[in-house]
Amino acid sequence: MVREIGEDGTLAPLDLTTAALSLDARYFDASAAAEGAVGISSLLAGRRFEGQKSGNLSAGLREAAFERAGQFSCHKNAGGELMLLYTYFRSSASWRVRIALALKGVTPRHEVIRTVDGEQNTAEFRQKNPLGVIPVLDIGEGRWLNQSLAIIEWLEEVHPAPPLLPVDPPERARVRAFALAVACEIHPLNNLRVLNFLEQMMGQDEQQQRLWYHHWIKQGLEALESAIQNNKRSPFCFGDVPSLADVFLVPQIANARRWKCPLEAYPTLLRAEAAALELPAFRETAPEKQPDAIT
């Protein structure tokens, strides 16, 4: 039992797991546990504990934090099988889920659905998602989750640490609104189904499709930049740790860059993107790092 020495000399028990959950000064990357020491040092600064050296207590807190965060290499369903993520390297919605899974320390199996070849339209796949889109997460026992935001919200509920949403309700709403702006206002207008329709049903050539794409990207990114432009000090969209907003931002910026959209007008977004890509959870789940990537 660890006991903290109060200012008046009284002793109060300290639950390491509860204390670990309060760590918000440092993102805990499941692939680099030692880096958690920064946030732990912040938590322990100026506090005294009975019979405990700071190094030993830091180690205990770090262990509790990572145990609580679910630092493991896989997640199994009730039948003992790994979860299965239906994904495609170029799908930005799938990349969001890959990022969130990596942040949570969860590694499912992958099955590639080549949307460019129409594999999402088979009767077998549409049993899993009637819309015929990816990602889909098979959590076993005939249960499939679809829509990237719904999948990530489910992950947040079953693996609450490290959190992707702030504790404060208004801040949670702001972060969700940012993510929803990407998921509902920007991405749907520019995904593969829409671009195919523009070409095949409306006879729009590549230049006209690019004009369409650039218009909606510009409108959307201007709004996102405005939403966080007062964030002058924090590296990520809404603070010192990555959130749901960063999970949605990074793939959308990558899409804009792939379509050669000008990005110079969005310095705050680009700063958040650069900070996120320093983390393995974002960098190692990128499209070019996927086994099915076409080089």
N, C-alpha and C positions, 0 to 999 in steps of 0.2 A: 504494500500500500504506500503510495506517494502522498505526503502531506505538505501543503504549502504553509509557510510561516507568514501570517498577516502582519500588518503594521503594528498592531497592539500585542504581538507575540503569540496570539492564538493559532492553533493548528487546524487546518481544514483539509479533508481528503481531496485529492485530485484524481479524477478519472481520466486516464490517458486517452481513451477512445473519444470521450466527449471533448477533451481539449484539442485533440487532433482535428476534429470537425470544424473547429473555429479558425483553423489556419486559412487565412485569405491573403497573406502577403506574398505568397509564392505558389505558382502552379506546380502541382506534383506530377511530373512526367513518369509514367509507370515503367519506362525503359531506363530511367536514370534516378534511382531512389536516393542516391547520395545528395542530389541537388536540392532535396527537400530541406536540408539543414538551414537554408537561408530563411525560410518562413518560420521554422522552429526557433531560430535565434531571436527573431522578432517577437514571437509569442512569449519567450522566457525572459526577455530583457527587463532588468530591474526587479525581478521576483526572486524570492528565496524559498528553498525547499529543504525539509528536514532530512539530514544525512544523505543528500544527493549531490553528486558532482554534476555540473552542467552537461558534460559530455555524455555521461550515462543516461541522464534524463532526456537529452536530445535524441539519443539512440532509441530509447523507449517510445518517445513520441513519434519518431519517424516510423518505427515498426507499426505502431497503432494506426497511424494515418494511412499507411499503405495497405494494411489489413482491412481497414474500413473502406478504403477506396476500391477494394476488389482487385488487388494486383495479382493477377493470375494469367496464365497463357491462353485460357480458353473458357468458354461457357457451355455447359452441357444441359440438354433438356432432361426431362424425367426418365427417358429411356437410355440415358448415358451417352447420347450422340451429341456431337458438336452442332451448334446452330449453323444454319446455312444461309449465306447472303447471296442473292441473285444480283449480279452487278455487271457493269461494263466499264472498261477503263475510261472512256470518254464521257460517261454520264456524270454530269456535275451533281445531280441529286444522289447518285450512288457514292460519289466522293464525300459528300456531307456525312453520310452514314459511316463510311470507312473512317473518317476523322473522329467522329463521336465514339465509335467502338474503340479506336486506339487510345483516345483520351481516357476512356473508362478502363483500359487494360483488358478488353475483351477481344479475343481472336476467333472468329467463326471460320468455318469452311467457306470457300467461294465457288460459285458456279457462274460462268460467263454466259450472258444473254446478249448476243450480237444484234443490237437493235437496228443497225444499218442493214442487216440481212433479214429483218422481220421475224426473228426468233421469238419476240415477245407476243406475237400474234397467234401462236399455236394454241390449240384447244387445251393442251396440258398446262401451259403457262397461265392461260386466262382463268383456269380454276383457282390459281393462287392470287391473281389480281385481274378482275374482270376488265379493268381499264387497259390492260396490256402495256403497262409501263414498269420501269424499274426505278428504285430498288424494291426488292421484296426480301423480308427476313423470315425464314422458316424457323420457328422456335419449338417445333416438334408437336407430336400428337395431333397432326392435321391442322395446326394453327399457323397462319401466315400473316405477317404484318406488312402493310404497304404505306406509301407516302412517307417521304424522308422525315418530315417533321413529326409525324405520329410515331415513327420508329424511334427517333431520338428522344421524344418525350417519354416513351416507354422505358428506354434505357435509363433516363434520368430518374425514373421512379424505382426501378429495380436495382440500379447501381448509382445511388445518390452522390457518391464522391468519386472523383472531384466534381463539384457541382458545375453545371453549365448555365445555371440561372442564379441571379443574386437572391439574397434573403428578403430584402425590402420589396414589398408588393408593387409599388409604383415602378421601381427599377426593373423588376421582373417583366412588367408589362412593356417597358421601353425596349428591353432586349428582345422580347417576343415580337414586338412590332417591327423591329429592324429585320429579324429573320423572315417574318411573314412578307415584308416588302420584297425580299428576294424571291421567296417561294411562290407568292401569289401575284405580284405586280410586274416583275421583271422577267423571270425565267419562263413562265408559261407562254409569253408572247414570242419567244425566240428558240423554243426547243425544236427537236427534229421533226415532230409531227407538223408543226406550223410551217416550218421552212419547206417541207415536202409539199404541203398544200399550196403554198405560194408558187412553187415551181410547177407542180403537176396539174393543178386545177385552175390556177389564175395566170399561168404563163409568164410568171416573173423570172427574168434572167438573174444571173449571179449578182450583177451590179444593183439591180432593184432589190434583191433580197438583202444585200449588204446595207443599202440605205434604210430598209425597214429595221434591220438589226441594230444599226447604230442609233437610230432615232430613239428606240425604247431603252437601250442601254444608257444613253445620255440622260434621258429623263429620269431613269431610276437611280443612277449613280449620283446625280446632282442632289436628289432628295436624301440619299444615304449620307453623302458628305455633309450636308447641312445638319443632319441629325446628330452628328458627333464632332462637328468642327470645333466646338468649344473644349474638346478634350485635348488639351495641349501637353499634358505631362505623361499620361498613362500610355503604355505601348499598344494595348489592345483596344478594341472598339469601346468597351465600357469599363475599363479599369486595368488593374495590374495582372489579371489572369484572363485566359481565353474564355469566352462564353459562347452561347448559342449563336450570337451575332457573328462572331469570327468564323464559326463553323460554316455558316451560310455565305459569308462574304468571300472567303478565299476562292472557292470554286467559281463564283460568279465573276470575279476579277480575271481569273484564268480564261474563262469563256470570252470575256471582252477582249483580252489580249490576243486570243487565237483568231478573233475576227478583226483584228487590227483597229480596234476602237481607240481613239485618243484618250489617255488617262491622266494627262498632266494636271487637269483641273481638280483632281481628287487627292491632294497630298495626305489628308488624314486617313483616308481609306488605304492608300498605298503604304503608309507607315504601319497600320494595323496588319496589313497583309504580310509585310516584311517580318514583323515580330512573330506572327503565327508560323511562318515558314522556317523560323529558327528551331521550332519544336518538331521532333521526329513524328509526332502524331499527325501533323499536317504534311510534312515534307515526304515521309515515306509512304503515304497513302495517295500521293499525287498520281495522275493518269500515267505519266511516263514511267513510273515505278511499278506498274501493275504487270503481271505475267502476260496478259493478253494485249499489252500495248503494241501498237504498230509503229515501228520506227522508220 
